[in-house]
Structures are given as structure tokens and as C-alpha cells.
Amino acid sequence: MSTTTRHSWKSIRNSIHQKILDSTYLPGDKLPRDEDIAQEMGCARTTVQRAMQDLSDSGIVQRKRKRGTLVPRAPVTRATLSIPIAREEVEQRGSVYGYQLVKKIIAETPLSVIASFGLTAACKMLNVEALHLADQRPYIYEDRWISTDTVPEIVNVDLKKHSANEWLIQHKPYSRCDIRFYAIKATEYYAQLLDTEVNEALFVTERTTWIGDKPITTVKAVAGPGYQMLTSI
């Protein structure tokens, strides 16, 4: 009787990392292709891609287009910042998570989204606005655009029950992510959504992800007063 081991992206990541630590892969070495690792480990290519992305984000490997994945000759020590799942953030604070879908429509991309993705023209995408709650109070408001060409399955997801934030992280690995942080003063719209005062300082995170050259999603996440973000090194 034979058994099949089911590998998660974390176990793949840890296996590759261990091979770097024990010098199976030396500085400057090129790692096997994602397809070859997937075949060797008996898992999906997307599982390997997510593992490699995490290793790349941590500076353990370098992902270079048309050159593959390399072990850096001079490893970089850097702070790591994972795309957060709002539900997990809230629950880790000891609070009860809640979620509300504010809007879901197919619409033409505005100029800001065209610029974020680096598109040459407007196109139709799914626009989702949602509110994440902590103990029944507003926590983070998201204004998100999702490419239905790259992620056609998103149109069949019940976004009243499942947040696009969590679904995309779990189901759509990315190869590139741009992140921008800044502060704004609360407009009347944001003040109402986040149950705060007009002109109150709000923390904004803008994230845009791609798989190869194909856009996945771009999101503007606005957090209420008191929000904190932790990174590690």
C-alpha cells in the first residue's frame, strides 16, 4: 500500500530553504524550474510559485525574468512584509472578525487603476468595495479592482461571504507586488465608513499584484486611527 504526501507551499518553501542552508544550492546557483520542482515534489506548479515568491520576498532567492530563480551571491538581509489577511489580523488581536460587502460591479478602470497596472488603455474589471470589522467596529475599508481576464473565477465567488482579500491570497499566487504607504485626512466619506472624525489621520496601503505581465488586483486599503503594522527582519 502506497501513500501520497500532500505538500503545502510552506513545506515546499522550507524544503528549498533547507537546501540553501545545507549548501545543496550554493550562492550563485540556479534553482530548478518551478515545473521541475512541482513534478519532483508531486504538487501543483502554483504551490511552488507561492513558495518561491515567499523566499524571494524574504531575500533568500532572487527571481529574475528569463533567468529563473537564483541563490544570491551576497544574501540580502531585509525586512519582510507579507500581504495581510484582514481576518487573521483581527483575530490575532483577540477581536471578533466581521465583514461587509459594500459594492461589487463590473466597471471601466479609472485613470488611477490604469496607472497602477501600467496599462495603455481602460478596460473592464471587477470593482469591489468592502469593510473589515473588529468587534463590530470598522477596521479597514478596501477599494479593490480585480482583472477578470487574469482571474476569471472570481466572478463566481460569493463575495458577500468571502472577502476578496483572503480569497486572492489563498488562490492566486503573484510574481510581483508593488506596495505604497501614506497618510491622508479623512474625508466625509471615509469618516462615515470608518466611524471617525473628518480630517482624522488615516493610514493607507496601496498594493498591486501581477502574475508575469498579467495584472491580478490593485487595492487601496484605508485603516482607521490606531492601526499598526508590524514587520520583521
N, C-alpha and C positions, 0 to 999 in steps of 0.2 A: 504494500500500500504506500503510495507516494503522497506527500503533502506539498502544497504550494505556499510559499511565503509571500505575503502581500506587503509590499514596501510603500511607506508614506514618503512624501517629499522630504520630511525631516530625517528619516532614516537614510535616504539617498544622500542628502547633504552631509550627514555625519560620516557616512562611509567614505565619501570623496575627501572630506576634510581630514579624516584619519590617514588616508593615503598620502596626503601632503605632509602631515605631521611626521609620519614614519619614513619619509623620503622615498616612497614608492614613486611619487611625482616630485621631481626636483625643480628648483627655481629656473624658470625659462622653458620648462617642458610644456608641450601642447597636450591637453587632455583629449581623450577620445570624443568623438562626436556625440551629441545628445542621443541620436538614434541608436548608436552602438552601445551606449551605457544602458539605455532603456531595454535593449534586446538582452544584454548580459544580465540585468537585474530582474527582467521579467515584469516590467511595469510600463506605463504609458509614457510617451515622449513628453507630454505636458507635465508629468510628475518630475521628470529630470529637469525640465526647463525651470520649474519653480525652485527646485533645489539649487540650481546653478545661479539663478537670479539672487537668491539669498546669500550665496557665497560671494557673488560679485558685489552686492550691496555692502558686505562686510569687509571688502578689500582682500579677501582670501584668494580669489581668482580674478582674472581680467577677461571680460567678454568683448571681443573685437570683431566687428562685421567683416566677413570674408576671410578672417584669420582664425576664427574659432575661439576656444577657451584656453587661456594660458595661466600658468603659475607665475606670479610676478617675480622678477629677479630681485627686487627690493620691496618686500611686503610693506604695504601702507597701513599704518595704524590710524583708524578713523572712527568717528562716532557713527553709530548705526541708527537708522530711523526706519522702522517698519511702517507700512501703511496700517493705521489702526482700524480695528473693528470696533465701532462705537459701542455695541452691546458689551463686548469684553471690557472696554474701558470703564463703563458704568458699573458693571458687576464687580470689577476689581476694587472699586471704591467702596464696596459694600452697599451700593444702592440698587434699587429695583429698576430694571430697564424697561422703557416703553418706546413705542414707535408710531408715528403718524405719517401717512402719505398725504402730502399737501396737493400735489399736482402731477399728472402723468399725461403727456401729449407728444405726438409726433409733430415737429415744427422745423422750420428752416433755421439753420445755425446763424446766430448773430455774429457781428464782427469780432467780438472778444473770443468766441469759440473758434472761429476760423483762424485767428492769430495764434491761439494756444496750440492747436493741432498743426499749424503750418500749412493749412490748406490754401489752394489757389482760388477757390470759389465756395459759395454757400452750398449746403446740401441738407437733406432731411435727416434728422437724428431724433432719438428719443430724449425728451427733456423731463427729468424727474426732480421734483422738489419734495423734500421730506424733513421731518423733525424728529430728532432723537431725544428721548426724555430720561431723566434720572429722578426717581421718586416722584414721578408725575409732574416734574418741572422741566421746562425747556433746557436742553443741554447743548446740542449742536444742530444748526439748520444747514441743510445741503441743497445746493442748486447744481444739478448734475446733468451732463449731456453724454449720451451713450451712442456709439456708432452701431446701428443695426445691420450694417454691412459686415462689420467685423464680428459683432456679437448678435447674430440673428435670433438666437434662442432666448434673449432677454425679453422679447415681446410676449413670450408665453409664461413668464414668471409672474406670480401673483405678488405684485409689489405693495399691496395693501398688508400682506402678511410678512413678506420677506424684504428686508432693506437691500437696495442695490449695492450699498457699501459692502455688506457682508457677502452677498451672492457673488459679486465680481471677484473679491479676494479669494473666495473658495473655488471658483470655477473658471476664471480667466487669467492665467498667468501672463505677465507682461515682460518685455525685454528691455524696456526703457521707461523711466519715470522722471518727470520734472516736478519739483516742489518749490513753492514760493510762500514765504510767510510775511505778513504785515498786519498792521493795526488800522482800524477805521473807527469813526464815531458812529454810533447807532442812529440810523435814520428812523423815521416813524414806523416804517415797515418792519425793520429789524427789531426795534424796541417792542413792538407788539408781538412778534413771533417769539422772541426770547424773554419776554416778560421783564423788561428792564427799562431804564430811562433813556429818553432821546439824548444823544451826544455822549452816552456812556461808551467807554473804550471797549472794543470787541476785537478778539483775536481771529485772524483769517488765515486759512491754509488753502492754497490752490494747488491741486495735483492733476497732472495729465499723464496718461499712460498709453504706450503703444506696444504692439507685438510686431517686431520688424518695423516696416514703414507704415503699418496699418494702425489707425487710431482706435483706441478702445474707449476711454472715457476721460472727460475733464470735469472736475468738480470744484466748486467754491464752497468751502465749509466754514461757517461762521459760528464761533463759540461765544457763549455769554461770559460776563465778568467772572473772574476767579478761575477760569480754565487754565490747566497746567499741562505741559507736555514734557515727558522725561525721555532722554536718550542715554545711551551707554557707550563706553569705549573700552 
